Amino acid sequence: MNKILESCKFVNENSKQVKINKDKLAEFAKQFSPENVKHWFEVSPFDLRVLETEELLNFLLIFNSLNFSYWGKTKWQINYQNQEIKGGSYCMMTALGKALENNFPILDAQYLSTISEKDFAKILKGNVEIPMFQERLQIIKEVGKSLLENFSGKFSNLIKESEKNTQKILNLIVTYFPSFRDESTYSSKKIYFYKRAQVLINDISQSCKEDFCQFKNTNKLTACADYKVPFVLRRLGILEYDKILSEKIDNKIELAKDSAEEIEIRANMIFATELIKQKVQEKFPQINSIQINDALWLLGRTDLPDDKPYHLTRTTAY
């Protein structure tokens, strides 16, 4: 068991406000089909296939560096080719794609390391200012600086150092790009999530066909703890919240980052997805946690009449 799963298992065994309903979990696993497995890029409004390998890899790093916390009273959205793009991740990907089309050199590490607030605001221009604009600006400058200082401006050089090992690349990412270091403390124990780092690794393996991007052990990746997948697991009855937490979420009361309740939601989401994977593997042995995660995330793209809100936490982690 890797350290993410081990730490999330600890939270699961000690949770006070969040529980996993094993019967509902088994129900979902029983009807799960590999046909539901689709990488979310496949329905992205911006086509990544226009990028060459080096461009693509830098793009994926930049995108995942900025891919977090889009919620607000008025959600940040952008317009692309006369269409309003829905969904924060798709908006971010499309905003970066538009920047390339408008000749912003966002794949150049030197440019990123000193990018002006004015340019960055133009790149992320939408119907409202994106939440955590200043935090994103700081992160993108750190990314550019680290790429320059450690990898000659090319993210591919870090990937090659990993020798196609997902756990090695995970450690390299969280070491050289601090904003990916997604960790919390629960009952005096360190809990590891690494949501954006794991998404980045999966995006690389799904999008880049070069041999050095074909990781040998993607089965070691866990689900990626955000707010959309817990929302879907709650809809399915797999995640259950106690009365106090339910009322907070349903009344859109923000949960503090690193609070026990926020950690319990994220950790139980990861552990529940692992349990789903184990059950699905009885019928489809090749399925992995990231594929279950992606299927759940895409389910959350469809609104249902009885949906309850997702939990709100303002954070750069997700």
C-alpha positions in Angstrom: 0.0 0.0 0.0 1.5 3.4 -1.0 1.7 6.2 1.5 -1.4 8.0 0.1 -3.6 5.0 0.6 -2.1 4.1 3.9 -2.7 7.6 5.3 -6.3 7.7 3.9 -7.0 4.3 5.4 -6.0 5.7 8.7 -8.5 8.6 8.3 -11.2 6.2 7.2 -10.7 4.1 10.3 -10.9 7.2 12.5 -13.5 9.3 10.8 -16.2 10.8 12.9 -18.3 12.8 10.3 -17.8 10.8 7.1 -18.5 7.1 6.5 -18.5 4.8 3.5 -21.7 2.8 2.8 -20.3 -0.6 1.7 -23.7 -1.8 0.3 -24.1 1.2 -2.0 -20.4 0.9 -3.0 -20.9 -2.8 -4.0 -24.1 -1.8 -5.9 -22.2 0.8 -7.9 -19.2 -1.5 -8.5 -21.5 -4.3 -9.8 -23.0 -2.1 -12.6 -19.7 -0.4 -13.5 -18.5 -1.0 -17.1 -15.2 -0.2 -18.7 -17.3 1.6 -21.3 -17.7 4.3 -18.7 -13.9 4.8 -18.7 -13.0 7.9 -20.7 -10.2 10.3 -20.1 -11.7 13.7 -19.6 -9.5 15.3 -22.4 -11.6 13.4 -24.9 -14.4 15.9 -24.4 -12.2 19.0 -23.9 -13.1 22.1 -26.0 -9.4 22.6 -26.8 -7.6 20.0 -28.9 -4.2 19.1 -27.4 -3.3 17.2 -30.5 -2.2 20.5 -32.1 0.9 20.6 -29.8 4.3 19.0 -30.4 5.6 16.7 -27.6 7.7 19.3 -25.8 4.9 21.9 -26.0 2.4 19.4 -24.8 4.3 18.4 -21.7 5.0 22.0 -20.7 1.3 22.7 -21.3 0.2 19.9 -19.1 2.5 21.1 -16.3 1.2 24.7 -16.5 -2.4 23.6 -16.8 -2.2 21.3 -13.7 -0.3 24.0 -11.8 -3.3 26.3 -12.2 -6.2 23.8 -12.1 -7.9 24.4 -8.8 -10.6 26.3 -6.9 -13.1 27.7 -9.5 -16.2 27.9 -7.4 -17.8 31.2 -6.4 -21.2 33.0 -6.3 -20.7 33.8 -10.0 -18.5 31.0 -11.5 -15.6 32.1 -13.6 -16.2 31.2 -17.3 -14.6 32.1 -20.6 -15.9 32.4 -24.1 -14.2 30.5 -26.9 -15.2 30.4 -30.6 -18.5 32.1 -29.6 -19.3 29.5 -27.0 -19.5 29.8 -23.2 -17.3 27.1 -21.9 -18.7 25.2 -18.8 -16.6 23.7 -16.0 -13.5 25.2 -14.4 -11.0 22.7 -15.7 -12.2 23.0 -19.2 -12.2 26.8 -18.9 -8.6 26.8 -17.7 -7.5 24.5 -20.5 -9.3 26.6 -23.1 -7.9 29.9 -21.6 -4.4 28.5 -22.0 -5.2 27.3 -25.5 -6.5 30.7 -26.4 -3.3 32.3 -25.0 -1.2 30.2 -27.4 -3.5 31.1 -30.3 -3.0 34.8 -29.4 0.8 34.4 -29.3 1.4 34.5 -25.5 4.6 32.5 -25.1 3.2 30.6 -22.1 5.2 27.4 -22.8 8.4 29.4 -22.4 9.8 29.0 -18.9 11.7 32.3 -19.1 8.5 34.1 -19.9 6.5 32.4 -17.1 9.2 33.1 -14.5 8.6 36.9 -15.0 5.1 37.0 -16.4 3.4 40.3 -15.7 0.2 40.6 -13.8 -1.3 42.4 -16.8 -0.5 39.5 -19.2 -1.7 36.9 -16.8 -5.0 38.8 -16.3 -5.5 38.9 -20.1 -4.8 35.1 -20.4 -7.4 34.3 -17.6 -9.9 36.9 -18.6 -13.5 35.7 -18.1 -16.9 36.9 -17.0 -15.4 37.6 -13.5 -11.9 37.5 -12.1 -10.8 34.0 -11.4 -10.6 33.1 -7.7 -7.1 33.1 -6.1 -5.7 35.1 -9.0 -2.6 36.2 -7.0 -1.9 32.7 -5.8 -2.1 31.4 -9.4 0.3 34.2 -10.5 2.8 33.3 -7.8 2.5 29.5 -8.7 3.1 30.1 -12.4 6.2 32.2 -11.7 7.5 29.4 -9.4 6.9 26.8 -12.1 8.8 28.9 -14.7 11.7 29.5 -12.4 12.0 25.8 -11.4 11.8 24.7 -15.0 14.7 27.1 -15.8 16.9 26.3 -12.9 16.5 22.5 -12.8 15.3 21.2 -16.2 16.6 23.6 -18.9 13.1 24.9 -19.3 11.7 21.5 -20.4 9.3 19.5 -18.3 10.3 16.5 -20.4 13.7 16.4 -18.7 12.0 15.8 -15.3 9.8 13.1 -16.8 12.9 11.3 -18.3 14.5 11.3 -14.8 11.5 9.3 -13.5 12.5 6.2 -15.6 8.7 5.6 -16.3 8.0 5.1 -12.6 4.9 6.9 -11.4 6.1 7.0 -7.7 9.4 8.5 -8.8 7.9 11.1 -10.9 5.4 11.9 -8.1 8.3 12.5 -5.8 10.1 14.7 -8.4 7.0 16.8 -9.0 6.3 17.6 -5.3 10.0 18.2 -4.7 10.6 20.7 -7.5 7.2 22.3 -7.7 6.1 23.0 -4.1 2.5 24.0 -5.0 1.9 20.3 -5.8 2.8 19.3 -2.2 -0.7 18.4 -1.1 -0.4 17.2 2.5 -2.5 17.6 5.7 -2.3 16.5 9.3 -5.1 14.5 11.0 -4.8 13.2 14.6 -1.1 14.1 14.5 -0.5 11.9 11.5 0.5 13.2 8.1 -2.0 12.6 5.4 -1.0 12.6 1.7 -3.3 13.5 -1.2 -1.2 14.9 -4.1 -4.3 15.4 -6.1 -2.9 17.7 -8.8 0.4 15.8 -9.1 -1.4 12.5 -9.7 -3.7 14.1 -12.3 -0.7 15.5 -14.1 1.0 12.1 -14.2 -2.2 10.5 -15.6 -2.6 13.3 -18.1 1.0 12.7 -19.3 0.5 9.0 -19.7 -2.9 9.5 -21.5 -1.8 12.3 -23.9 1.9 11.7 -24.7 2.7 8.8 -26.9 6.5 9.0 -26.5 8.1 6.0 -24.9 9.5 7.9 -21.9 5.9 9.0 -21.0 4.5 5.4 -20.9 4.6 4.8 -17.1 5.0 1.2 -16.0 2.9 1.3 -12.8 -0.1 3.6 -13.2 -1.9 1.1 -11.0 0.0 2.7 -8.1 -1.9 6.0 -8.6 -4.9 6.6 -6.4 -8.0 8.6 -7.0 -7.6 12.4 -7.0 -9.3 14.1 -4.0 -11.2 17.1 -5.1 -14.8 18.3 -4.6 -16.5 16.9 -7.7 -15.8 13.2 -7.0 -17.0 13.3 -3.3 -20.1 15.1 -4.7 -20.8 12.1 -7.0 -20.1 9.5 -4.3 -22.5 11.3 -2.0 -25.1 11.4 -4.8 -24.6 7.6 -5.2 -25.0 7.1 -1.4 -21.5 5.8 -1.1 -20.2 8.6 1.0 -22.4 9.5 4.0 -22.0 12.7 6.1 -23.3 13.2 9.6 -26.0 15.7 10.3 -23.8 18.6 11.2 -21.5 18.2 8.2 -24.5 17.6 5.8 -26.1 20.9 7.0 -22.9 22.8 6.5 -22.4 21.5 2.9 -26.1 21.9 2.0 -26.1 25.5 3.2 -22.9 26.2 1.3 -20.9 27.0 4.5 -17.2 26.9 3.6 -15.1 24.2 5.2 -11.6 25.3 6.4 -8.6 23.9 4.6 -7.0 21.1 6.7 -10.0 20.9 9.0 -10.9 17.4 10.2 -14.1 17.4 8.2 -12.4 18.5 4.9 -9.7 15.8 5.4 -12.3 13.1 6.2 -14.2 13.9 2.9 -11.0 13.8 0.8 -9.5 10.7 2.4 -12.7 8.7 2.4 -13.2 9.6 -1.2 -9.8 8.1 -2.1 -10.4 5.0 0.0 -13.9 4.5 -1.3 -12.6 4.7 -4.9 -9.9 2.1 -4.0 -12.6 -0.2 -2.7 -14.7 0.2 -5.8 -11.6 -0.6 -7.9 -11.0 -3.8 -6.0 -14.6 -5.0 -6.5 -14.6 -4.0 -10.2 -11.3 -5.8 -10.7 -13.0 -9.1 -9.9 -14.7 -8.8 -13.3 -12.3 -6.4 -15.1 -8.7 -7.0 -13.7 -7.1 -4.3 -15.7 -9.1 -1.4 -14.2 -7.2 1.1 -12.0 -8.2 3.8 -9.5 -7.6 6.7 -11.9 -10.0 5.2 -14.4 -12.7 4.8 -11.7 -11.9 8.4 -10.6 -12.3 9.7 -14.2 -15.6 7.9 -14.7 -16.9 9.4 -11.4 -15.7 12.9 -12.4 -17.4 12.7 -15.7 -20.7 11.6 -14.0 -20.5 14.9 -12.1 -20.6 16.8 -15.3 -24.3 15.9 -15.6 -26.7 17.8 -13.2 -29.6 15.9 -11.6 -32.7 17.5 -10.1 -32.0 16.2 -6.6 -28.3 17.1 -6.5 -27.0 18.6 -3.2 -24.1 21.0 -3.3 -20.5 19.9 -3.2 -18.3 20.9 -0.3 -16.6 24.3 -0.5 -13.0 24.8 0.6 -10.8 27.6 -0.8 -7.5 26.0 -1.5 -4.8 25.6 -4.2 -5.0 21.8 -3.7 -8.1 21.3 -5.8 
